[in-house]
């Protein structure tokens, strides 16, 4: 990764912060984006090569802001080698208790904001004749999970979009890597949306017992370097066994997921 210019969204905490640290250790030149400048600065303070890191605050839920920021910093962003679409927000609520506004927010941030940013980056990748999109999806983007209907839907949408884009770019030297984390020890559940739009405020047991985010980041960087098309990372049960069972024994999997403890 030495000398690569890598742009990470959602870099203020969790997986984004861990990826920034792991990539910094390998000599990458980083651009960090997220909603809050303060959290981005906190991530920057943890890097060995702070001077080779630029902060660009960005809210993916504000589409006009995405375009304005991109064009304002185009001289910098046109040189990006890898765009890591990591920013996103989760959910913890039953369908019947979830307002439509919550669904709109999940789709806007997790899906549409990522699509708009990637469209802009695609133009420059094509001009250069190379580039790499990395998307931090979820195992919940491969099969529906209780209490995460909107989150799963937004991640499913990312897979559909980027698989279609992959097919369109088959003759181009532009790579796409879909990363599907299982339970990773971050605050994603604590910061998830409840049905009324308020924060869930509680860290799930499965999340607390999940793979250390530092290990997840190192495995993800290895997958990016290998230019894997899709990579599952996390515990054996949700990141390896569940995808296998859901693919080859779908009816059995539906029964298991309905009865399993996923909170």
LOKE-704826 format. One line per 10 residues: number of its first residue (from 1); for each residue x, y, z of N, C-alpha, C. Coordinates in steps of 0.2 Angstrom, whole numbers, plus 5000, padded with zeros to 4 digits. Example, Ala and Ser with C-alpha at 12.3 -4.5 7.8 and 13.67 -1.06 7.14 Angstrom:
2
1) 5066,4972,5039,5062,4978,5039,5066,4984,5039  5064,4989,5035,5068,4995,5036,5064,5000,5039
***
This chain:
263
1) 5004,4994,5000,5000,5000,5000,5004,5006,5000  5011,5006,5000,5015,5011,5001,5014,5016,4995  5013,5022,4996,5012,5027,4990,5005,5027,4988  5001,5023,4990,4994,5023,4987,4990,5029,4991  4986,5032,4987,4982,5037,4990,4975,5034,4991  4973,5034,4997,4967,5030,4999,4962,5034,5003  4956,5035,5000,4950,5039,5003,4946,5034,5007  4945,5035,5014,4941,5031,5018,4935,5036,5021  4929,5033,5020,4923,5037,5022,4921,5033,5029  4918,5037,5034,4916,5034,5040,4923,5033,5044
11) 4928,5037,5043,4934,5036,5046,4935,5038,5053  4930,5041,5056,4930,5044,5063,4930,5039,5069  4928,5033,5067,4927,5028,5073,4927,5021,5070  4927,5016,5074,4925,5009,5072,4930,5006,5067  4927,5003,5062,4931,5000,5056,4934,5005,5052  4932,5011,5051,4935,5016,5047,4941,5018,5050  4941,5019,5057,4947,5021,5061,4952,5016,5061  4950,5009,5062,4955,5004,5062,4958,5003,5055  4954,5004,5050,4957,5003,5043,4962,5009,5042  4961,5015,5044,4966,5020,5043,4972,5019,5047
21) 4972,5016,5053,4978,5014,5056,4982,5009,5053  4978,5004,5050,4982,4998,5047,4985,5000,5040  4981,5005,5037,4984,5007,5030,4990,5012,5031  4989,5016,5036,4995,5021,5038,5001,5017,5040  5001,5011,5043,5006,5007,5045,5010,5004,5039  5006,5004,5033,5009,5001,5027,5011,5006,5022  5011,5013,5024,5013,5018,5020,5009,5021,5016  5002,5020,5016,4997,5023,5012,4996,5031,5014  4995,5035,5009,4993,5042,5010,4985,5042,5010  4983,5045,5016,4976,5044,5018,4972,5051,5017
31) 4966,5050,5015,4961,5055,5015,4955,5052,5020  4954,5056,5025,4949,5054,5030,4942,5058,5030  4937,5055,5029,4930,5058,5029,4925,5055,5034  4921,5060,5036,4916,5058,5041,4912,5064,5043  4907,5063,5047,4902,5069,5048,4905,5074,5053  4910,5071,5057,4912,5076,5063,4920,5077,5062  4922,5083,5061,4929,5085,5061,4933,5082,5067  4930,5083,5073,4933,5081,5079,4935,5074,5079  4931,5069,5077,4932,5062,5077,4937,5060,5072  4937,5064,5066,4942,5063,5061,4949,5065,5064
41) 4949,5070,5067,4956,5073,5070,4958,5068,5075  4954,5064,5079,4955,5059,5084,4959,5053,5080  4956,5051,5075,4959,5046,5071,4966,5048,5068  4966,5054,5066,4973,5056,5063,4978,5056,5069  4976,5058,5075,4981,5058,5080,4984,5051,5082  4981,5046,5080,4983,5039,5081,4988,5037,5075  4989,5040,5070,4993,5038,5065,5000,5040,5066  5004,5035,5063,5011,5037,5063,5013,5042,5058  5010,5043,5053,5012,5048,5047,5006,5053,5047  5005,5057,5052,5000,5061,5053,5000,5067,5047
51) 5006,5068,5045,5007,5074,5040,5005,5071,5033  5004,5065,5032,5002,5062,5026,4995,5060,5026  4991,5064,5029,4984,5063,5030,4980,5069,5030  4975,5069,5026,4970,5075,5025,4963,5073,5027  4960,5078,5031,4954,5077,5033,4949,5081,5029  4943,5078,5027,4938,5081,5023,4931,5079,5026  4929,5083,5030,4922,5081,5033,4917,5080,5028  4912,5075,5029,4907,5074,5024,4902,5070,5027  4895,5072,5025,4889,5069,5027,4886,5065,5021  4887,5059,5021,4884,5055,5015,4876,5056,5014
61) 4873,5058,5019,4866,5059,5019,4864,5065,5015  4869,5070,5014,4868,5076,5010,4871,5076,5003  4867,5074,4999,4869,5073,4992,4872,5079,4988  4869,5085,4989,4872,5091,4986,4879,5092,4989  4880,5091,4996,4886,5092,4999,4892,5088,4996  4890,5082,4995,4895,5077,4992,4897,5080,4985  4893,5082,4981,4896,5085,4974,4900,5091,4976  4897,5096,4980,4901,5102,4981,4908,5101,4984  4908,5096,4989,4915,5095,4992,4919,5091,4987  4917,5087,4983,4921,5083,4978,4924,5088,4973
71) 4920,5093,4970,4922,5097,4965,4927,5102,4968  4926,5104,4974,4930,5109,4978,4937,5106,4979  4937,5100,4980,4944,5097,4981,4946,5092,4975  4944,5093,4969,4945,5089,4964,4952,5088,4962  4956,5093,4963,4963,5092,4962,4967,5087,4966  4964,5086,4972,4966,5081,4977,4963,5074,4975  4957,5074,4975,4953,5068,4974,4954,5064,4968  4955,5068,4962,4956,5064,4956,4962,5060,4956  4967,5060,4961,4972,5056,4962,4971,5050,4966  4965,5049,4969,4964,5044,4973,4965,5037,4970
81) 4968,5032,4973,4969,5026,4970,4964,5021,4972  4962,5021,4978,4957,5017,4981,4952,5021,4985  4945,5020,4984,4940,5023,4988,4937,5017,4992  4937,5018,4999,4934,5013,5004,4928,5016,5006  4922,5014,5004,4916,5016,5006,4914,5012,5012  4915,5015,5018,4914,5012,5024,4908,5015,5028  4907,5022,5027,4902,5025,5031,4895,5022,5031  4892,5022,5036,4885,5019,5037,4883,5019,5044  4876,5017,5044,4873,5017,5051,4869,5011,5051  4868,5008,5057,4864,5002,5058,4857,5003,5061
91) 4854,4998,5062,4847,4998,5065,4845,4993,5070  4841,4994,5074,4839,4989,5079,4831,4990,5080  4827,4987,5076,4820,4988,5077,4816,4983,5073  4810,4981,5076,4805,4977,5072,4802,4981,5066  4800,4978,5060,4797,4982,5055,4791,4986,5057  4787,4982,5061,4781,4986,5063,4782,4992,5068  4788,4992,5071,4789,4998,5075,4794,5003,5072  4795,5003,5066,4800,5007,5062,4797,5012,5058  4798,5018,5059,4795,5024,5055,4798,5024,5048  4794,5026,5043,4797,5027,5036,4803,5031,5036
101) 4803,5036,5040,4809,5041,5040,4815,5037,5042  4815,5032,5046,4821,5029,5048,4823,5025,5042  4819,5022,5038,4821,5018,5032,4824,5023,5027  4821,5029,5026,4824,5033,5021,4831,5035,5023  4832,5036,5030,4839,5038,5032,4844,5033,5031  4842,5027,5032,4846,5021,5031,4848,5020,5024  4843,5021,5019,4845,5021,5012,4849,5027,5010  4847,5032,5012,4851,5038,5010,4858,5038,5012  4860,5036,5018,4867,5036,5020,4870,5030,5018  4867,5024,5019,4871,5018,5017,4871,5016,5010
111) 4866,5018,5006,4866,5016,4999,4867,5022,4994  4862,5027,4994,4862,5032,4989,4868,5037,4990  4870,5039,4996,4876,5043,4997,4883,5039,4994  4883,5033,4995,4889,5029,4993,4889,5029,4985  4883,5028,4983,4882,5028,4975,4884,5034,4972  4882,5040,4975,4884,5046,4972,4891,5048,4972  4894,5046,4978,4901,5047,4979,4905,5043,4974  4903,5036,4973,4906,5032,4969,4905,5034,4961  4900,5037,4959,4899,5039,4953,4904,5044,4951  4905,5049,4956,4910,5054,4955,4917,5052,4954
121) 4918,5047,4958,4925,5044,4958,4926,5040,4952  4921,5037,4950,4921,5032,4944,4924,5036,4938  4922,5042,4937,4924,5047,4931,4932,5047,4931  4934,5049,4937,4942,5050,4937,4945,5043,4937  4942,5038,4939,4946,5031,4938,4946,5029,4931  4941,5031,4927,4941,5029,4920,4946,5034,4916  4946,5040,4918,4951,5044,4915,4958,5042,4916  4960,5039,4922,4966,5037,4924,4967,5030,4921  4962,5026,4920,4962,5019,4917,4963,5014,4923  4962,5016,4929,4963,5011,4934,4960,5014,4941
131) 4959,5010,4945,4956,5012,4952,4953,5006,4956  4951,5007,4962,4948,5001,4966,4943,5004,4971  4937,5001,4970,4932,5002,4975,4932,4997,4980  4932,4999,4986,4931,4994,4992,4925,4996,4996  4920,4991,4997,4914,4993,5000,4913,4989,5006  4913,4992,5012,4911,4988,5018,4904,4987,5019  4902,4981,5017,4895,4979,5017,4894,4976,5024  4891,4970,5024,4889,4966,5030,4887,4959,5028  4887,4954,5033,4884,4948,5031,4876,4949,5031  4874,4955,5034,4867,4956,5034,4865,4959,5027
141) 4870,4960,5022,4869,4962,5016,4868,4956,5011  4869,4950,5014,4869,4943,5010,4862,4939,5012  4860,4941,5018,4854,4937,5020,4850,4942,5026  4844,4942,5025,4840,4946,5030,4841,4944,5037  4841,4949,5042,4842,4948,5049,4837,4951,5053  4834,4948,5058,4829,4951,5062,4831,4958,5065  4827,4962,5066,4828,4969,5069,4833,4973,5064  4835,4971,5058,4839,4975,5054,4836,4976,5047  4830,4976,5046,4827,4976,5040,4829,4981,5035  4829,4987,5038,4832,4993,5034,4839,4993,5032
151) 4843,4991,5037,4850,4990,5037,4852,4985,5032  4848,4979,5032,4850,4973,5027,4848,4976,5020  4842,4979,5020,4840,4981,5013,4845,4986,5010  4848,4991,5014,4853,4995,5011,4859,4992,5009  4861,4987,5013,4867,4983,5011,4866,4978,5005  4860,4975,5005,4858,4971,4999,4859,4976,4993  4856,4982,4993,4856,4987,4988,4863,4988,4985  4868,4989,4990,4875,4990,4988,4878,4984,4984  4876,4978,4986,4878,4972,4982,4876,4972,4975  4869,4974,4974,4866,4974,4968,4870,4979,4963
161) 4871,4985,4966,4874,4991,4962,4881,4989,4960  4885,4987,4965,4892,4986,4963,4893,4979,4959  4889,4974,4960,4889,4969,4955,4888,4971,4948  4883,4975,4947,4881,4978,4941,4887,4982,4938  4890,4986,4942,4895,4990,4940,4901,4986,4938  4902,4980,4942,4908,4976,4940,4907,4973,4933  4901,4971,4932,4900,4968,4925,4901,4974,4920  4899,4980,4921,4900,4985,4916,4907,4987,4915  4912,4985,4920,4919,4987,4920,4923,4981,4918  4920,4976,4915,4924,4970,4914,4930,4971,4910
171) 4930,4976,4905,4935,4977,4901,4940,4983,4904  4938,4985,4910,4942,4991,4913,4947,4988,4918  4952,4992,4920,4957,4990,4925,4954,4993,4932  4948,4992,4933,4945,4995,4939,4942,4990,4943  4945,4989,4949,4943,4983,4954,4937,4985,4959  4933,4980,4961,4928,4981,4966,4929,4975,4971  4929,4977,4977,4930,4972,4983,4924,4973,4988  4920,4968,4989,4915,4969,4993,4917,4965,5000  4917,4969,5005,4919,4966,5012,4913,4965,5016  4912,4959,5018,4906,4957,5022,4908,4955,5029
181) 4908,4960,5034,4909,4959,5041,4904,4955,5044  4905,4951,5049,4900,4948,5054,4900,4952,5060  4901,4949,5066,4901,4953,5072,4908,4955,5073  4909,4962,5073,4915,4965,5075,4914,4969,5081  4919,4969,5085,4919,4973,5091,4920,4981,5090  4914,4984,5088,4914,4991,5088,4907,4993,5091  4906,5000,5091,4900,5003,5093,4894,5003,5088  4894,5000,5083,4889,5000,5078,4882,4999,5081  4881,4994,5085,4875,4993,5088,4873,4998,5093  4878,5001,5096,4876,5006,5101,4874,5013,5097
191) 4877,5014,5091,4875,5020,5087,4869,5019,5082  4866,5012,5082,4861,5011,5078,4855,5015,5079  4850,5015,5074,4844,5018,5075,4839,5014,5078  4835,5016,5082,4829,5013,5085,4823,5014,5080  4817,5011,5081,4812,5012,5077,4809,5019,5076  4810,5023,5081,4808,5030,5081,4813,5035,5078  4819,5033,5077,4825,5037,5074,4830,5039,5080  4828,5037,5086,4833,5038,5092,4839,5033,5091  4844,5035,5095,4849,5030,5095,4848,5024,5100  4850,5018,5097,4848,5012,5101,4852,5012,5108
201) 4858,5015,5108,4861,5016,5114,4864,5010,5118  4863,5004,5116,4866,4998,5119,4870,4994,5114  4876,4992,5117,4880,4988,5113,4878,4981,5114  4877,4977,5108,4874,4971,5108,4880,4966,5111  4877,4960,5114,4882,4955,5117,4886,4952,5111  4883,4951,5105,4887,4948,5100,4892,4952,5097  4890,4959,5097,4895,4964,5095,4901,4964,5100  4900,4964,5107,4905,4964,5112,4909,4958,5111  4907,4953,5109,4911,4947,5109,4913,4945,5102  4913,4950,5098,4915,4950,5091,4922,4950,5090
211) 4924,4949,5083,4931,4949,5082,4934,4956,5083  4940,4957,5086,4943,4963,5087,4944,4967,5081  4942,4974,5081,4942,4978,5075,4949,4978,5072  4954,4978,5076,4961,4979,5073,4962,4973,5069  4960,4967,5071,4961,4961,5067,4957,4961,5061  4951,4963,5062,4947,4963,5056,4950,4968,5050  4953,4974,5053,4956,4978,5048,4962,4975,5045  4966,4972,5048,4972,4968,5045,4969,4963,5040  4964,4959,5041,4962,4955,5037,4959,4958,5030  4955,4964,5032,4952,4967,5026,4958,4970,5022
221) 4963,4973,5024,4968,4976,5020,4971,4970,5016  4972,4964,5019,4975,4959,5015,4970,4957,5009  4964,4957,5010,4959,4956,5005,4959,4961,5000  4960,4968,5002,4961,4973,4997,4967,4972,4992  4972,4971,4996,4979,4970,4992,4978,4964,4987  4974,4959,4989,4973,4953,4984,4968,4954,4979  4965,4960,4980,4959,4962,4975,4954,4957,4975  4952,4954,4981,4946,4949,4981,4940,4952,4979  4936,4949,4975,4929,4951,4973,4924,4952,4979  4925,4947,4984,4920,4947,4990,4924,4943,4995
231) 4923,4946,5001,4927,4943,5007,4923,4944,5013  4922,4938,5017,4918,4938,5023,4923,4938,5029  4922,4942,5034,4927,4942,5039,4923,4943,5046  4925,4939,5051,4922,4939,5057,4922,4932,5060  4917,4930,5065,4917,4924,5068,4915,4918,5063  4917,4912,5065,4915,4907,5060,4908,4906,5059  4904,4907,5064,4897,4906,5064,4893,4910,5059  4894,4917,5059,4891,4921,5055,4894,4923,5049  4901,4922,5049,4905,4925,5043,4907,4919,5038  4906,4913,5040,4908,4907,5036,4902,4902,5036
241) 4900,4899,5042,4895,4894,5042,4888,4897,5039  4886,4903,5041,4879,4906,5039,4879,4907,5031  4884,4910,5028,4884,4910,5021,4883,4904,5017  4887,4898,5020,4887,4892,5017,4880,4889,5017  4877,4889,5024,4870,4886,5025,4865,4890,5021  4865,4897,5021,4860,4901,5017,4860,4899,5010  4866,4898,5007,4867,4896,5000,4864,4889,4998  4866,4884,5002,4865,4878,5000,4859,4874,5003  4857,4877,5009,4851,4875,5012,4847,4881,5015  4844,4884,5010,4840,4891,5011,4834,4890,5016
251) 4830,4885,5015,4825,4884,5020,4827,4882,5027  4832,4878,5028,4835,4877,5034,4837,4884,5037  4841,4887,5033,4844,4894,5036,4838,4898,5038  4833,4899,5035,4827,4903,5037,4824,4901,5043  4824,4895,5045,4822,4893,5051,4827,4895,5057  4833,4894,5055,4838,4895,5060,4839,4902,5062  4839,4907,5057,4839,4914,5058,4833,4917,5062  4828,4914,5061,4822,4916,5064,4822,4914,5072  4825,4909,5073,4826,4907,5080,4832,4909,5084  4837,4911,5080,4843,4913,5083,4843,4919,5087
261) 4848,4920,5092,4849,4926,5095,4854,4930,5092  4851,4936,5089,4856,4940,5084,4857,4947,5087  4854,4948,5093,4855,4955,5096,4861,4955,5101
***
